[in-house]
Amino acid sequence: MATDLAPDEKVHTHEVKIERLEHTVDTLKKAIEDLQRSQDEKLQRFEGRFQRLEGMHTGSASVKQPKEIRGTKVVMDHGANHELHPGPIDESVLTLQYDHRSTAIWRGQDFEPLTCRRCDGAFWRLGALDPRIQRMMIQAGFYGVYKAGHIQLDHALITALVERWRQETHTFHLPVGEATVTLQDVSVMWGLPIDGEPVTGHDIARTTEEWQEMCEELLGFRPPLNAFDSGRLKLKSIEDHFEIEPLQPDASDHIVQCFARAHILQLLGGLLLPDASNNKVKLMFLPLLRDFEAAGKLSWGSAVLASLYRALCRATKSNVDGVCGPLVLLQLWAWERIPLIRPERLAPRQQPAFVVCDEDQPLPATPYGSRWDVGFKLEKVGMHVLVVYRDMLDCMKDDQFVWQPYADIITSLPNYCLSGREIWQTVSPLICFDVVELHYPDRVLRQFGQHQSIPADCDTIRELHSVDRRGRQNTDWVQHHKQYVDMWADRHARVVCEPPIDGPMDYSDPYMIWYRRITRLLIGNPANRTESGYQGVGGIIELMAQSFQRIYYRCGDAIDQGEEIFTTDMLREIQDICKNALRGAHEDRRLTLRPDLAQPTPFAAALGPSQIKRRRPRRGGKIGISVGDRSTFSPADISSPLAPCISIPSTSQAPQYHSPSHSHEAFTPDMEPYVLLSASGAIEVAQDDITMESKVEPETLIISTPRVRQQDSSSVSPVPNTTQPNISELDNMVGAIATSPSSADPSASEPSTEMFVPMNSTADEENAQRPKVRKRKAKS
């Protein structure tokens, strides 16, 4: 007999060796893959640095041509936008950036919005539940979820948030800092129990017949064999049964409890802890609902939050196209804290009238999340567009995130929404059978109104994400995750607390300086432009802001260190910064043409363009500047390289100013007559018979004056050649009227800007072109 066993033992020994060798081979393959990934990351960093150095030496960093086109997305070369670094600069925190979907987006890969899986539609079609069922749900802790109502999911919004979720910290990395969904949000929005035993236990492997018997005992009906699938039950079987046999008014307490368990299973499998199949619920939750009071002492809130964290971590991979979890909670969190993407609510819906039970006890108030179970107005917010959400988050500013949305309403919430308030800030693991995720509120203390310092290094234990129920039938998860169960048991001692803050965090706060180095600031790449649809501007704004910041401090260094440092090399550096910024913003065409640096006329811009008068102006009109008021323009107000004019300054120290390119734009149809001053200092009054053939030349001076009573004089006295005109003589001048040109002139239909006498003409030319002065008798 011993000789017969020897070969079997040898075979067994060889099998064990083969298994060990296979395990070693798998380990080596994984190590090789990790090494190859690390080498690829280093190679990319070296390529980026080389391109930056090459651009600095050559003095140009031109945007390369598109490398390939996928669909309608133009994919730019990886080094095209090397001047704009999306982050992180310091890779000590976001160590999984290479595998994150934001890396693929930056490289030009086009993603559709994730498919958000949920299966709670049948539950909400039931309408108002019987008050007896609602009281059972209060005992088990699920009343708040039911009262929060049905919320339609925005798949694009969920996807935009997934793009900023980080598995390394279990937080969203927004431009304003880290933020996340905490136990506080679960308690306030849905009223789920927080401070209790973890949702875990012995996942006993049962046969289909055994599950049928348990369903008959706890649910009141026996589902068919085809409704089961590896310890899961199709939600359609629950829906079909209760459509056929609704709850009767005289039903016993046992029947009411069966209905309550069935509806809670619908919520667990369809909304709170959904399965990836999108139509089944895990029956391992059913034994926990045997006793409603015992169920109400479990921490369902932490289990739901663990499920959300796990779903977000898995969805950050670039090869994932769907996500399942309590995503409605995530959407409510985003609506409360980000006004940019928040739809405007209509009037609240009227709650259905509930039948009063025999106990005649009123039902509790609804949780805070129920305020979103209304209709929306979308005049100000566009929904369901991924690129718009992504760009809005890229452009987010400090005052566009609400850190404490519950500060003013926290005391008015029902008691079941505040039951776990003492452990909202506990740094503890969140447990739901096989799922374990770490809760780090110390990284988002501003959400609790407390000062945020640079947080300590955290470890979300990456190995936990590979643990699930597949291949682990009949597992006692309490023992499997004993160390995390013990940490949760010590949750009250793991609460973090910091002093309250007295205002918003400054841009130069040490935390923000550290955060901007370790985070991924941008998701959308401005180098990637689609052929149609919305074009994001978040990256362009960041590129321009960084460029101006660099220019500002380079100029500041030159000012502080003296003019000798402001060399040609520095000017070229500033020029390159501007050039790269324009190219990154797709505005490099502006570099082919020098801009017109002329400044607009202040009063022309205020009054708007005018037309040449063709009628006698009204008396008493005024213009923006008058000699009688002794006011003139500053030289900084008006300048033009085309038509400079001589000004009459109010003081001898006042500098010269220049007129606009087209002088007639400075006047309106209601303006007063104006005065021309020749080079010799003689004042000439414009009259009705001014012709349109007068030329606009440089150094022509315009003085406007209010209409005054005309004196009986045949000529106008010359004004002394001083810096200040003779006001008393100007006040005695006759107001002139500019008339339209002769009807015989074929060009009379178009207004002309050639209206004024040149100062540098000869005396004969001046007399020939000078407008005639027509005398008018003064009115008595």
Buried (B, 14 or more C-beta within 10 A) or exposed (E): EEEEEEEEEEEEEEEEEEEEEEEEEEEEEEEEEEEEEEEEBEEBEEEBEEBBEEBEEEEEBEBBEBEEEEEEBBBBBBBBBBBBBBBBEEBEBBEBBEBBBBBBBBBBBBBEBBBBBBBBEBBBEBEEBBBBBBBBBBBBBBBBBBBBBEBEBBBBBBBBBBBBBBBBBBBBBBBBBBBBBBBBBBBBBBBBBBBBBBBBBBBEEBEBEEBBEBBEEBBBBBBEEEBBEEBBBBBBBBBBBBEEEEBEEEBEEEBBBBBBBBBBBBBBBBBBBBBEBBBBBBBBBBBBBEEBEBBBBBBBBBBBBBBBBBBBBBBBBBEBEBBBBBBBBBBBBBBBBBEBBBBEBEEEEEEEEEEEBEEEEEBBBBBBBBBBBBEBEEEEBBBBBBBBBBBBBBBBEBEBBBBEBBEEEBEEBBEBBBBBBEBBBBBBBBBBBBBBBBBBBBBBBBBBBBBBEEBEEBEBEEEBBEBEBEEEEEBEBBEBBEEBBEBBEEBEEBBBEBEEBEEEBEEEBEBBEBBBBBBBBBBBBBBBBBEEEEBBBBBBBBBBEBBEEBBEEBEEEBEEEEEEEBEEEBEEBBEBBBBBBBBBBEEBEEEEEEEEEBBBBBBBEEBEEBEBBEEEBEEEBEBBBBBEEEEBBEBEBBBBEBBBBBBBBBEEEBEEBBBBBBBBBBBBEBBBBBBBBBBEEBBBBBBBBBBBEBBBBBBBBBBBBBBBEBEEEEEBEBBEEEEBBBBEBBBBBBBBBBBBBEEEEEEBEEBBBEBBBBBEBEEEEBEEBBBEBEEBEEEE
